[in-house]
Amino acid sequence: MIIQAMTTLKVFLKILNPFYKSFLRYNYDQMCNRTELNILEEPVAERNKTSRLKRKDPWK
């Protein structure tokens, strides 16, 4: 009984997985588009730029 319930749940989660991931990605994109978080994104962009400049071929 318990094993059957677990396998049913597992199959159900496998079906829902892509929808759930796309939903999370959409929410994250919405969150990042808000202006409050642009302040938080700035240091990451700066850090990415400096790490790119340290590499020999910057645009790889």
C-alpha positions in Angstrom: 0.0 0.0 0.0 2.7 2.5 1.0 5.0 1.4 -1.8 2.2 1.9 -4.3 1.5 5.4 -3.0 5.2 6.3 -3.2 5.5 5.1 -6.8 2.3 7.0 -7.7 3.7 10.2 -6.1 7.0 9.7 -7.9 5.3 9.4 -11.3 3.1 12.4 -10.5 6.2 14.5 -9.6 8.0 13.4 -12.8 5.0 14.7 -14.8 4.9 18.0 -12.9 8.7 18.6 -12.9 9.0 20.7 -16.2 6.0 22.8 -15.4 7.3 23.5 -11.9 10.8 24.4 -13.2 9.4 26.8 -15.8 7.2 28.3 -13.2 10.2 28.9 -10.9 12.2 30.3 -13.7 9.4 32.7 -14.7 9.0 33.9 -11.1 12.8 34.4 -10.8 12.8 36.4 -14.0 9.9 38.5 -12.7 11.8 39.1 -9.4 15.0 40.1 -11.2 13.2 42.6 -13.4 12.1 44.6 -10.4 14.0 47.8 -9.9 14.9 47.1 -6.3 17.0 44.1 -7.3 19.0 46.0 -9.9 21.1 47.4 -7.1 21.9 43.8 -6.0 22.8 42.7 -9.5 25.4 45.4 -10.0 28.3 43.8 -8.0 27.7 40.5 -9.8 28.0 42.2 -13.1 31.2 43.9 -12.0 32.6 40.7 -10.7 31.9 38.9 -14.0 33.5 41.7 -15.9 36.7 41.5 -13.8 36.9 37.8 -14.1 36.5 38.0 -17.8 39.3 40.6 -18.1 41.6 38.3 -16.1 41.2 35.5 -18.7 43.5 35.5 -21.7 40.7 35.4 -24.3 38.0 37.7 -22.8 35.1 36.7 -25.0 35.2 32.9 -24.6 
